[in-house]
Amino acid sequence: MRNDYPFQISKIDSNPNSIPNMKGDLRTMWLIVFFDLPVTEARERRAATQFRQFLLNDGYLMLQFSVYARVCYTQAAVEKHLTRVQDHTPEIGSIRALAVTDKQYSRMRVILGKMKIEEKNGSQQLLFF
């Protein structure tokens, strides 16, 4: 099938069998955090930077500038990391979180226009994960 669109569509490579499904609630989930934080004042920029650093230090990958995701192997881990996000939330701003199964995450499509150097590097980092 020919792609006449001015953008590129690709599938995120994710192995649904990466973690065996054993007893209990062991199920690979992805916790995706979306945020919109103000950055007009110095203290707001500092708070937004600290929040992004927290996400990176807590094992999240940057999917887009304000969208981060991490793997959680149980529902308890999802709840734990949601609590951690809530504990590190800046005073001002909007944060949303969504937990999806590994299978659902693997169906994600990345649609890119003309890529910048940062986007090319970011997508390569995701592929190595």
C-alpha positions in Angstrom: 0.0 0.0 0.0 1.4 3.4 -1.0 1.7 6.1 1.6 0.8 9.5 0.0 0.7 11.3 3.3 3.3 13.9 4.2 3.9 12.1 7.4 5.3 8.7 8.5 3.3 6.1 10.4 5.1 3.4 12.3 4.3 0.8 14.9 5.9 0.9 18.4 7.8 -2.4 18.8 6.7 -4.1 22.0 7.0 -7.7 22.9 3.8 -8.9 24.7 5.7 -12.0 25.9 8.5 -10.1 27.5 7.3 -11.0 31.0 5.7 -14.4 31.6 2.1 -14.3 32.8 2.4 -16.2 36.1 0.1 -16.5 39.0 -1.4 -13.4 40.7 -2.0 -10.1 38.9 1.3 -10.1 37.0 0.4 -8.3 33.8 2.6 -5.9 31.9 1.1 -2.4 31.9 2.2 0.9 30.7 1.5 4.0 32.8 1.3 7.1 30.6 1.5 10.5 32.2 0.3 13.6 30.3 0.9 17.1 31.7 0.4 20.7 31.0 2.4 22.9 33.4 2.8 26.6 33.3 6.3 27.9 32.6 5.9 31.7 32.5 7.6 32.5 35.8 11.0 31.3 37.0 9.5 29.3 39.9 7.0 27.6 37.5 9.8 26.6 35.1 11.7 25.3 38.1 8.7 23.2 39.3 8.1 21.9 35.8 11.7 20.9 35.4 11.7 19.2 38.8 8.6 17.3 37.8 10.1 16.1 34.5 13.3 15.1 36.3 11.3 13.1 38.8 9.6 11.2 36.0 12.9 10.4 34.3 14.5 9.3 37.6 11.4 7.2 38.4 11.9 5.2 35.2 9.7 7.0 32.7 10.6 7.4 29.0 9.8 10.7 27.3 7.3 9.9 24.4 6.7 13.6 23.7 7.6 16.8 25.5 4.8 16.5 28.0 4.0 12.8 27.7 6.0 10.2 29.6 5.5 6.4 30.0 6.8 3.6 32.1 6.3 -0.1 32.4 4.6 -1.5 35.5 4.3 -5.3 36.0 1.3 -5.4 38.3 -1.7 -3.3 39.2 -0.1 -2.6 42.5 2.9 -1.1 40.8 0.5 1.1 38.7 -1.1 2.4 41.9 2.3 2.9 43.6 3.6 5.0 40.7 0.3 7.0 40.5 0.7 7.9 44.2 4.3 8.9 43.5 3.2 11.2 40.6 0.6 12.7 42.9 3.2 13.3 45.6 5.4 15.1 43.2 2.7 17.2 41.4 3.5 20.9 41.2 1.1 23.3 42.9 -0.2 24.7 39.5 -0.9 22.7 36.4 -2.8 19.8 35.0 -1.6 16.1 35.0 -3.4 13.1 33.7 -2.4 9.4 33.9 -3.6 6.4 31.8 -2.7 2.8 32.4 -2.9 0.5 29.3 -1.9 -3.1 28.8 1.3 -4.0 26.9 -0.8 -5.2 24.0 -2.7 -1.9 23.8 0.5 0.0 24.0 2.0 -2.1 21.2 -0.9 -0.9 19.0 0.2 2.7 19.3 1.1 4.4 16.0 3.6 7.2 15.8 2.7 9.7 13.1 5.5 12.1 12.3 5.9 14.9 9.8 9.3 16.1 8.9 11.5 15.0 11.8 13.8 17.2 13.7 17.1 15.8 15.1 15.6 15.5 18.6 12.7 13.5 17.4 14.9 11.1 15.5 17.1 10.5 18.6 14.0 10.1 20.8 12.4 7.5 18.6 15.7 5.5 18.5 15.9 5.6 22.3 12.4 4.1 22.4 13.3 1.3 20.0 16.2 0.3 22.1 14.1 -0.1 25.2 
